[in-house]
Amino acid sequence: MKADRKKEITFTLNGNEVSVLVSPDEKLLDVLRDTLGMTSPKYGCGKGECGACTVLMNGKTVRSCIMLAVQADQCEIVTLEGFQKNGITDIQETFLKHNAFQCGFCAPGFILSTDELLRENPEPDEEEIRDALAGNLCRCTGYKNIIEAVEEMVENRKKGAKR
Amino acid sequence: MTNFDYLKPVSLKEACVLRAEHAGVSQLLLGGTDLIVEMDQGLLSPDFLIDLREIGDLRGIRVEKDDIVIGAAVTFTELIKSKTITDQCQALIEASKLVASVGVRNVATLAGNICHAVPSAEGAAPLLVRDAELTAVSTKGERRISIHDFFTGPRKTALKAEEIVTAIHIPRNSLKSGENYQKLGRYRGEDLAQVGVAVAVDEKYRYKIAYAAVGPVPLRITKAEEILQGGPPGEKSLPAAVEAVKKAVSPITDIRASKEYRLYMCGIMLEKAVNTAVQRMKGNKAGGQA
Protein backbone atom coordinates (compact mmCIF):
# COMPACT_ATOMS: atom_id res chain seq x y z
CA MET A 1 0.00 0.00 0.00
CA LYS A 2 1.49 3.28 -1.05
CA ALA A 3 1.45 5.79 1.78
CA ASP A 4 -0.13 8.46 -0.40
CA ARG A 5 -3.17 6.27 -0.88
CA LYS A 6 -4.03 6.82 2.77
CA LYS A 7 -6.99 9.05 3.44
CA GLU A 8 -7.74 11.25 6.38
CA ILE A 9 -11.29 10.70 7.53
CA THR A 10 -13.25 12.71 10.07
CA PHE A 11 -16.36 11.48 11.77
CA THR A 12 -18.28 11.75 15.01
CA LEU A 13 -17.66 8.78 17.28
CA ASN A 14 -19.97 8.55 20.27
CA GLY A 15 -20.44 12.30 20.21
CA ASN A 16 -16.79 13.28 19.77
CA GLU A 17 -15.22 14.32 16.50
CA VAL A 18 -12.30 12.10 15.52
CA SER A 19 -9.85 12.28 12.61
CA VAL A 20 -7.80 9.28 11.60
CA LEU A 21 -5.53 8.39 8.71
CA VAL A 22 -6.69 5.11 7.17
CA SER A 23 -5.77 2.90 4.25
CA PRO A 24 -8.61 2.56 1.73
CA ASP A 25 -8.81 -1.16 2.45
CA GLU A 26 -9.20 -0.82 6.22
CA LYS A 27 -12.57 -1.91 7.56
CA LEU A 28 -14.55 0.39 9.79
CA LEU A 29 -14.61 -2.41 12.40
CA ASP A 30 -10.80 -2.62 12.50
CA VAL A 31 -10.38 1.14 12.78
CA LEU A 32 -12.96 1.30 15.59
CA ARG A 33 -11.36 -1.53 17.52
CA ASP A 34 -7.64 -1.28 16.79
CA THR A 35 -7.12 2.43 16.18
CA LEU A 36 -9.83 3.96 18.32
CA GLY A 37 -10.18 1.36 21.08
CA MET A 38 -13.91 0.78 20.80
CA THR A 39 -14.20 -2.94 21.43
CA SER A 40 -17.96 -3.45 21.71
CA PRO A 41 -18.33 -4.27 18.00
CA LYS A 42 -16.88 -7.75 17.45
CA TYR A 43 -15.40 -9.61 14.54
CA GLY A 44 -17.69 -12.62 14.06
CA CYS A 45 -18.21 -13.91 10.54
CA GLY A 46 -16.47 -11.11 8.64
CA LYS A 47 -19.17 -11.29 5.96
CA GLY A 48 -21.97 -9.18 7.39
CA GLU A 49 -24.01 -12.24 8.28
CA CYS A 50 -23.86 -12.51 12.08
CA GLY A 51 -24.39 -8.96 13.37
CA ALA A 52 -21.61 -9.02 15.99
CA CYS A 53 -19.91 -6.01 14.35
CA THR A 54 -23.06 -3.83 14.41
CA VAL A 55 -22.70 -0.09 15.03
CA LEU A 56 -25.06 2.80 14.35
CA MET A 57 -24.23 5.00 11.38
CA ASN A 58 -26.36 8.13 11.24
CA GLY A 59 -28.84 6.36 13.52
CA LYS A 60 -29.10 3.17 11.47
CA THR A 61 -27.49 -0.18 12.18
CA VAL A 62 -24.71 -1.15 9.79
CA ARG A 63 -22.32 -4.09 9.58
CA SER A 64 -18.92 -2.55 10.24
CA CYS A 65 -17.00 -5.66 9.12
CA ILE A 66 -18.13 -5.19 5.51
CA MET A 67 -17.84 -1.43 5.49
CA LEU A 68 -14.69 0.47 4.67
CA ALA A 69 -13.54 3.05 7.17
CA VAL A 70 -13.51 5.64 4.37
CA GLN A 71 -17.29 5.13 4.08
CA ALA A 72 -17.67 6.57 7.59
CA ASP A 73 -16.11 9.90 6.59
CA GLN A 74 -18.40 12.77 7.68
CA CYS A 75 -20.83 10.34 9.33
CA GLU A 76 -22.04 9.94 12.89
CA ILE A 77 -20.99 6.61 14.37
CA VAL A 78 -22.30 5.29 17.68
CA THR A 79 -20.99 2.08 19.24
CA LEU A 80 -22.45 0.45 22.32
CA GLU A 81 -19.93 2.43 24.39
CA GLY A 82 -21.60 5.63 23.23
CA PHE A 83 -25.08 4.20 23.42
CA GLN A 84 -24.68 3.52 27.14
CA LYS A 85 -22.52 6.47 28.06
CA ASN A 86 -25.16 7.72 30.47
CA GLY A 87 -25.53 4.30 32.09
CA ILE A 88 -27.27 1.17 30.96
CA THR A 89 -30.58 1.63 29.21
CA ASP A 90 -33.96 -0.01 29.69
CA ILE A 91 -33.12 -2.23 26.73
CA GLN A 92 -30.11 -3.63 28.52
CA GLU A 93 -31.89 -3.88 31.86
CA THR A 94 -34.65 -5.93 30.32
CA PHE A 95 -32.22 -8.21 28.46
CA LEU A 96 -30.44 -8.71 31.81
CA LYS A 97 -33.69 -9.51 33.59
CA HIS A 98 -34.49 -12.18 31.00
CA ASN A 99 -30.97 -13.59 31.08
CA ALA A 100 -31.05 -13.10 27.33
CA PHE A 101 -27.31 -13.53 26.74
CA GLN A 102 -24.70 -15.89 28.05
CA CYS A 103 -21.32 -15.07 26.50
CA GLY A 104 -22.41 -11.63 25.33
CA PHE A 105 -20.56 -11.68 22.02
CA CYS A 106 -23.77 -10.96 20.10
CA ALA A 107 -25.17 -8.53 22.67
CA PRO A 108 -24.01 -5.23 21.11
CA GLY A 109 -25.71 -6.18 17.84
CA PHE A 110 -28.94 -7.22 19.53
CA ILE A 111 -29.01 -4.12 21.74
CA LEU A 112 -28.41 -1.66 18.90
CA SER A 113 -30.84 -3.51 16.60
CA THR A 114 -33.50 -3.43 19.29
CA ASP A 115 -32.92 0.30 19.78
CA GLU A 116 -33.31 0.90 16.05
CA LEU A 117 -36.48 -1.22 15.93
CA LEU A 118 -38.14 0.56 18.84
CA ARG A 119 -37.30 3.99 17.41
CA GLU A 120 -38.77 3.03 14.02
CA ASN A 121 -41.71 1.00 15.29
CA PRO A 122 -42.52 1.52 18.99
CA GLU A 123 -45.09 -1.28 19.09
CA PRO A 124 -43.78 -4.19 17.02
CA ASP A 125 -45.48 -7.58 17.21
CA GLU A 126 -43.50 -10.80 17.58
CA GLU A 127 -43.09 -11.25 13.82
CA GLU A 128 -41.79 -7.71 13.44
CA ILE A 129 -39.36 -8.24 16.33
CA ARG A 130 -38.09 -11.45 14.76
CA ASP A 131 -37.69 -9.75 11.38
CA ALA A 132 -35.84 -6.80 12.86
CA LEU A 133 -33.44 -8.95 14.86
CA ALA A 134 -32.89 -11.56 12.14
CA GLY A 135 -29.29 -11.63 11.02
CA ASN A 136 -28.04 -11.26 14.59
CA LEU A 137 -26.75 -14.71 15.44
CA CYS A 138 -26.60 -15.97 19.02
CA ARG A 139 -24.86 -19.30 19.50
CA CYS A 140 -25.48 -19.63 23.26
CA THR A 141 -29.05 -19.21 24.34
CA GLY A 142 -31.28 -19.54 21.37
CA TYR A 143 -33.53 -16.60 20.77
CA LYS A 144 -36.51 -17.23 23.05
CA ASN A 145 -35.38 -15.07 25.96
CA ILE A 146 -34.18 -12.34 23.61
CA ILE A 147 -37.56 -12.09 21.90
CA GLU A 148 -39.43 -12.23 25.20
CA ALA A 149 -37.27 -9.46 26.58
CA VAL A 150 -38.03 -7.21 23.62
CA GLU A 151 -41.74 -7.95 24.00
CA GLU A 152 -41.50 -6.85 27.62
CA MET A 153 -39.66 -3.67 26.61
CA VAL A 154 -42.52 -2.85 24.28
CA GLU A 155 -45.04 -3.39 27.07
CA ASN A 156 -42.98 -1.37 29.55
CA ARG A 157 -42.61 1.54 27.17
CA LYS A 158 -46.32 1.46 26.44
CA LYS A 159 -46.93 1.78 30.16
CA GLY A 160 -44.60 4.76 30.13
CA ALA A 161 -41.89 3.12 32.23
CA LYS A 162 -39.03 5.54 32.46
CA ARG A 163 -35.98 4.89 30.36
CA MET B 1 -7.89 -7.38 0.16
CA THR B 2 -5.80 -5.99 -2.61
CA ASN B 3 -4.25 -2.56 -2.91
CA PHE B 4 -6.63 -0.11 -4.42
CA ASP B 5 -7.12 3.61 -4.52
CA TYR B 6 -10.29 5.18 -3.20
CA LEU B 7 -11.92 7.94 -5.22
CA LYS B 8 -14.93 10.00 -4.20
CA PRO B 9 -16.24 12.13 -7.07
CA VAL B 10 -18.67 14.89 -6.14
CA SER B 11 -20.56 15.02 -9.42
CA LEU B 12 -21.86 12.52 -11.93
CA LYS B 13 -19.72 14.13 -14.60
CA GLU B 14 -16.59 13.65 -12.54
CA ALA B 15 -17.60 10.05 -11.78
CA CYS B 16 -17.99 9.33 -15.52
CA VAL B 17 -14.55 10.76 -16.23
CA LEU B 18 -13.00 8.58 -13.52
CA ARG B 19 -14.94 5.55 -14.72
CA ALA B 20 -13.67 6.11 -18.29
CA GLU B 21 -10.13 6.73 -17.12
CA HIS B 22 -10.12 3.51 -15.10
CA ALA B 23 -12.35 1.39 -17.33
CA GLY B 24 -12.01 -2.29 -16.49
CA VAL B 25 -9.98 -1.73 -13.34
CA SER B 26 -12.56 0.09 -11.23
CA GLN B 27 -15.56 -0.93 -9.17
CA LEU B 28 -18.39 1.35 -8.11
CA LEU B 29 -19.12 1.62 -4.39
CA LEU B 30 -22.41 2.49 -2.71
CA GLY B 31 -23.36 0.14 0.14
CA GLY B 32 -20.53 -2.22 -0.69
CA THR B 33 -22.18 -5.16 1.06
CA ASP B 34 -21.55 -7.52 -1.87
CA LEU B 35 -18.47 -5.81 -3.24
CA ILE B 36 -16.39 -5.76 -0.06
CA VAL B 37 -17.13 -9.41 0.75
CA GLU B 38 -16.08 -10.40 -2.77
CA MET B 39 -12.91 -8.32 -2.56
CA ASP B 40 -12.13 -10.03 0.75
CA GLN B 41 -12.60 -13.39 -0.91
CA GLY B 42 -10.31 -12.39 -3.77
CA LEU B 43 -13.09 -12.69 -6.36
CA LEU B 44 -12.65 -9.04 -7.30
CA SER B 45 -9.47 -7.00 -7.14
CA PRO B 46 -10.07 -3.56 -8.59
CA ASP B 47 -7.30 -0.95 -8.71
CA PHE B 48 -9.82 1.79 -7.98
CA LEU B 49 -13.00 2.05 -5.95
CA ILE B 50 -15.22 4.90 -7.06
CA ASP B 51 -17.55 5.87 -4.19
CA LEU B 52 -20.76 7.39 -5.59
CA ARG B 53 -22.35 8.49 -2.34
CA GLU B 54 -21.68 12.22 -2.75
CA ILE B 55 -23.60 12.33 -6.03
CA GLY B 56 -27.02 13.81 -5.39
CA ASP B 57 -28.37 12.83 -8.84
CA LEU B 58 -28.44 9.19 -7.76
CA ARG B 59 -30.66 9.70 -4.72
CA GLY B 60 -34.37 9.46 -4.19
CA ILE B 61 -37.48 7.89 -5.64
CA ARG B 62 -39.66 9.99 -7.90
CA VAL B 63 -42.81 9.47 -9.89
CA GLU B 64 -42.76 10.68 -13.47
CA LYS B 65 -45.54 10.61 -16.04
CA ASP B 66 -44.93 7.05 -17.20
CA ASP B 67 -42.35 5.70 -14.79
CA ILE B 68 -41.41 5.30 -11.19
CA VAL B 69 -37.74 6.25 -11.05
CA ILE B 70 -35.52 4.74 -8.38
CA GLY B 71 -32.12 6.41 -8.04
CA ALA B 72 -29.11 4.11 -8.00
CA ALA B 73 -28.25 5.17 -4.45
CA VAL B 74 -31.65 4.18 -3.05
CA THR B 75 -31.25 1.52 -0.37
CA PHE B 76 -33.57 -1.39 0.32
CA THR B 77 -34.59 0.31 3.57
CA GLU B 78 -35.61 3.43 1.61
CA LEU B 79 -37.62 1.26 -0.81
CA ILE B 80 -39.42 -0.48 2.05
CA LYS B 81 -40.33 2.88 3.60
CA SER B 82 -41.47 4.42 0.32
CA LYS B 83 -45.22 4.89 -0.03
CA THR B 84 -44.85 4.99 -3.83
CA ILE B 85 -43.14 1.61 -3.92
CA THR B 86 -45.51 0.13 -1.31
CA ASP B 87 -48.52 1.31 -3.33
CA GLN B 88 -47.31 0.46 -6.80
CA CYS B 89 -44.62 -2.24 -6.68
CA GLN B 90 -45.82 -5.03 -4.41
CA ALA B 91 -43.37 -7.71 -5.51
CA LEU B 92 -40.42 -5.37 -5.18
CA ILE B 93 -41.49 -4.49 -1.63
CA GLU B 94 -41.83 -8.14 -0.68
CA ALA B 95 -38.44 -8.98 -2.17
CA SER B 96 -36.77 -5.98 -0.53
CA LYS B 97 -37.97 -7.08 2.90
CA LEU B 98 -36.32 -10.45 2.32
CA VAL B 99 -32.87 -9.07 1.50
CA ALA B 100 -30.43 -10.13 4.22
CA SER B 101 -30.90 -8.18 7.46
CA VAL B 102 -31.83 -4.65 8.49
CA GLY B 103 -28.15 -3.77 8.92
CA VAL B 104 -27.45 -4.77 5.31
CA ARG B 105 -30.64 -3.26 3.88
CA ASN B 106 -29.77 0.08 5.49
CA VAL B 107 -26.87 0.51 3.07
CA ALA B 108 -27.34 -2.02 0.24
CA THR B 109 -28.94 -0.61 -2.92
CA LEU B 110 -31.32 -2.12 -5.46
CA ALA B 111 -29.02 -0.92 -8.25
CA GLY B 112 -26.06 -2.63 -6.60
CA ASN B 113 -28.06 -5.83 -6.20
CA ILE B 114 -28.95 -5.79 -9.90
CA CYS B 115 -25.49 -4.81 -11.14
CA HIS B 116 -23.89 -7.48 -8.99
CA ALA B 117 -26.05 -9.90 -11.00
CA VAL B 118 -25.84 -13.09 -9.00
CA PRO B 119 -28.48 -15.58 -10.18
CA SER B 120 -30.32 -15.25 -6.85
CA ALA B 121 -30.43 -11.42 -6.88
CA GLU B 122 -33.53 -10.54 -4.87
CA GLY B 123 -34.38 -7.46 -6.92
CA ALA B 124 -34.24 -9.18 -10.31
CA ALA B 125 -37.54 -11.07 -10.65
CA PRO B 126 -39.70 -8.15 -9.41
CA LEU B 127 -38.07 -5.87 -12.00
CA LEU B 128 -38.39 -8.45 -14.80
CA VAL B 129 -42.18 -8.71 -14.31
CA ARG B 130 -42.45 -4.92 -14.63
CA ASP B 131 -40.31 -4.59 -17.79
CA ALA B 132 -38.03 -2.22 -15.88
CA GLU B 133 -35.23 -0.32 -17.60
CA LEU B 134 -31.91 0.95 -16.33
CA THR B 135 -30.29 4.24 -17.25
CA ALA B 136 -26.57 3.89 -17.85
CA VAL B 137 -24.34 6.92 -18.36
CA SER B 138 -20.77 7.42 -19.45
CA THR B 139 -18.70 10.26 -20.84
CA LYS B 140 -20.13 9.31 -24.24
CA GLY B 141 -23.74 9.83 -23.21
CA GLU B 142 -26.70 8.06 -21.78
CA ARG B 143 -28.63 4.94 -22.76
CA ARG B 144 -31.52 2.83 -21.52
CA ILE B 145 -31.03 -0.90 -21.03
CA SER B 146 -34.04 -3.20 -20.67
CA ILE B 147 -33.84 -5.44 -17.63
CA HIS B 148 -34.58 -8.29 -20.03
CA ASP B 149 -31.24 -7.66 -21.79
CA PHE B 150 -29.25 -6.77 -18.69
CA PHE B 151 -28.26 -10.14 -17.23
CA THR B 152 -25.81 -11.90 -19.51
CA GLY B 153 -24.39 -14.56 -17.18
CA PRO B 154 -23.66 -15.25 -13.52
CA ARG B 155 -22.24 -11.93 -12.22
CA LYS B 156 -22.16 -10.61 -15.78
CA THR B 157 -24.25 -7.78 -17.20
CA ALA B 158 -24.66 -5.72 -20.34
CA LEU B 159 -23.14 -2.74 -18.55
CA LYS B 160 -19.92 -1.53 -20.17
CA ALA B 161 -16.78 -1.03 -18.13
CA GLU B 162 -16.99 2.75 -18.47
CA GLU B 163 -20.70 3.01 -17.63
CA ILE B 164 -22.51 3.85 -14.41
CA VAL B 165 -26.13 2.87 -13.71
CA THR B 166 -27.84 5.99 -12.42
CA ALA B 167 -31.48 4.93 -12.10
CA ILE B 168 -34.01 2.13 -12.43
CA HIS B 169 -37.25 2.93 -14.24
CA ILE B 170 -40.41 0.96 -13.52
CA PRO B 171 -43.32 1.66 -15.90
CA ARG B 172 -46.45 2.66 -13.97
CA ASN B 173 -49.51 0.46 -14.21
CA SER B 174 -52.60 2.03 -15.73
CA LEU B 175 -54.81 -1.04 -15.27
CA LYS B 176 -55.76 -2.82 -12.10
CA SER B 177 -52.90 -5.15 -11.30
CA GLY B 178 -51.48 -7.37 -8.60
CA GLU B 179 -48.09 -8.86 -7.81
CA ASN B 180 -46.47 -11.36 -5.51
CA TYR B 181 -42.91 -12.42 -4.75
CA GLN B 182 -42.10 -15.76 -3.17
CA LYS B 183 -38.71 -16.71 -1.83
CA LEU B 184 -37.54 -20.13 -0.75
CA GLY B 185 -34.94 -19.74 1.96
CA ARG B 186 -33.81 -21.65 5.00
CA TYR B 187 -33.95 -18.96 7.66
CA ARG B 188 -34.47 -15.26 8.10
CA GLY B 189 -31.74 -12.71 8.31
CA GLU B 190 -29.07 -13.71 5.86
CA ASP B 191 -29.90 -16.31 3.30
CA LEU B 192 -29.77 -16.25 -0.47
CA ALA B 193 -32.83 -17.50 -2.30
CA GLN B 194 -32.90 -21.15 -3.33
CA VAL B 195 -35.75 -20.18 -5.61
CA GLY B 196 -37.30 -16.75 -6.11
CA VAL B 197 -40.40 -16.09 -8.20
CA ALA B 198 -42.30 -12.93 -9.03
CA VAL B 199 -45.72 -12.88 -10.70
CA ALA B 200 -47.62 -9.85 -11.97
CA VAL B 201 -51.11 -9.91 -13.44
CA ASP B 202 -53.45 -7.21 -14.68
CA GLU B 203 -57.24 -7.08 -14.96
CA LYS B 204 -57.11 -8.43 -18.52
CA TYR B 205 -55.34 -11.47 -17.08
CA ARG B 206 -52.07 -10.75 -18.77
CA TYR B 207 -49.37 -12.42 -16.68
CA LYS B 208 -45.67 -11.80 -16.20
CA ILE B 209 -43.62 -14.51 -14.53
CA ALA B 210 -39.93 -14.39 -13.61
CA TYR B 211 -37.61 -16.63 -11.60
CA ALA B 212 -34.32 -16.15 -9.80
CA ALA B 213 -31.77 -18.69 -8.53
CA VAL B 214 -32.84 -21.46 -10.92
CA GLY B 215 -30.57 -20.73 -13.86
CA PRO B 216 -27.39 -18.83 -14.73
CA VAL B 217 -29.37 -15.58 -14.90
CA PRO B 218 -32.73 -14.42 -13.50
CA LEU B 219 -35.23 -15.19 -16.24
CA ARG B 220 -38.71 -14.42 -17.46
CA ILE B 221 -40.77 -17.46 -18.53
CA THR B 222 -43.00 -16.34 -21.38
CA LYS B 223 -44.25 -19.85 -22.14
CA ALA B 224 -45.93 -20.08 -18.73
CA GLU B 225 -47.30 -16.54 -19.14
CA GLU B 226 -48.94 -17.50 -22.44
CA ILE B 227 -50.56 -20.60 -20.97
CA LEU B 228 -52.22 -18.59 -18.21
CA GLN B 229 -53.08 -15.55 -20.33
CA GLY B 230 -56.72 -14.53 -20.66
CA GLY B 231 -58.25 -15.89 -17.48
CA PRO B 232 -57.84 -16.77 -13.84
CA PRO B 233 -55.63 -19.78 -13.10
CA GLY B 234 -57.62 -22.96 -13.79
CA GLU B 235 -57.39 -26.66 -13.02
CA LYS B 236 -55.73 -27.25 -16.37
CA SER B 237 -53.88 -24.02 -17.03
CA LEU B 238 -52.01 -23.80 -13.73
CA PRO B 239 -50.48 -27.31 -13.87
CA ALA B 240 -49.60 -26.67 -17.52
CA ALA B 241 -47.88 -23.42 -16.54
CA VAL B 242 -45.98 -25.29 -13.83
CA GLU B 243 -44.77 -27.79 -16.42
CA ALA B 244 -43.67 -24.95 -18.69
CA VAL B 245 -41.69 -23.43 -15.83
CA LYS B 246 -40.00 -26.73 -15.03
CA LYS B 247 -38.92 -27.06 -18.68
CA ALA B 248 -37.60 -23.50 -18.83
CA VAL B 249 -35.51 -23.41 -15.66
CA SER B 250 -32.16 -25.13 -15.12
CA PRO B 251 -31.46 -25.26 -11.39
CA ILE B 252 -28.24 -26.74 -10.05
CA THR B 253 -27.41 -28.59 -6.86
CA ASP B 254 -25.31 -26.50 -4.52
CA ILE B 255 -24.71 -25.96 -0.82
CA ARG B 256 -28.19 -24.50 -0.34
CA ALA B 257 -30.48 -26.99 -2.12
CA SER B 258 -30.57 -29.84 -4.59
CA LYS B 259 -31.61 -29.46 -8.19
CA GLU B 260 -34.59 -31.78 -7.65
CA TYR B 261 -35.88 -29.87 -4.63
CA ARG B 262 -35.56 -26.55 -6.43
CA LEU B 263 -37.40 -27.90 -9.45
CA TYR B 264 -40.23 -29.26 -7.31
CA MET B 265 -40.52 -25.99 -5.37
CA CYS B 266 -40.61 -23.95 -8.60
CA GLY B 267 -44.05 -25.47 -9.19
CA ILE B 268 -45.41 -25.04 -5.65
CA MET B 269 -44.20 -21.45 -5.56
CA LEU B 270 -45.70 -20.62 -8.94
CA GLU B 271 -49.11 -21.76 -7.74
CA LYS B 272 -48.83 -19.65 -4.60
CA ALA B 273 -47.54 -16.59 -6.42
CA VAL B 274 -50.11 -16.73 -9.24
CA ASN B 275 -53.02 -17.19 -6.84
CA THR B 276 -51.81 -14.41 -4.55
CA ALA B 277 -51.19 -11.99 -7.43
CA VAL B 278 -54.67 -12.64 -8.87
CA GLN B 279 -56.33 -12.17 -5.46
CA ARG B 280 -54.49 -8.89 -4.99
CA MET B 281 -55.32 -7.68 -8.49
CA LYS B 282 -59.02 -8.16 -7.74
CA GLY B 283 -58.74 -6.11 -4.55
CA ASN B 284 -56.55 -3.35 -5.94
CA LYS B 285 -57.49 -0.07 -7.52
CA ALA B 286 -56.45 0.90 -11.04
CA GLY B 287 -52.85 2.07 -11.13
CA GLY B 288 -52.24 1.22 -7.49
CA GLN B 289 -51.63 -2.00 -5.69
CA ALA B 290 -52.61 -1.27 -2.13
Interface residues (C-beta under 8 A of the other chain):
Chain A: M1 K2 R5 K7 P24 D25 K27 G46 K47 G48 E49 C50 G51 T54 M57 K60 T61 V62 R63 I66 M67 L68 V70 Q71 G109 S113 E116 L117 R130 D131 A132 A134 G135 N136 L137
Chain B: M1 T2 N3 F4 D5 Y6 K8 L29 G32 T33 I36 V37 D40 L49 D51 R53 T77 K97 A100 S101 V102 G103 V104 N106 V107 Y187 R188 G189 E190
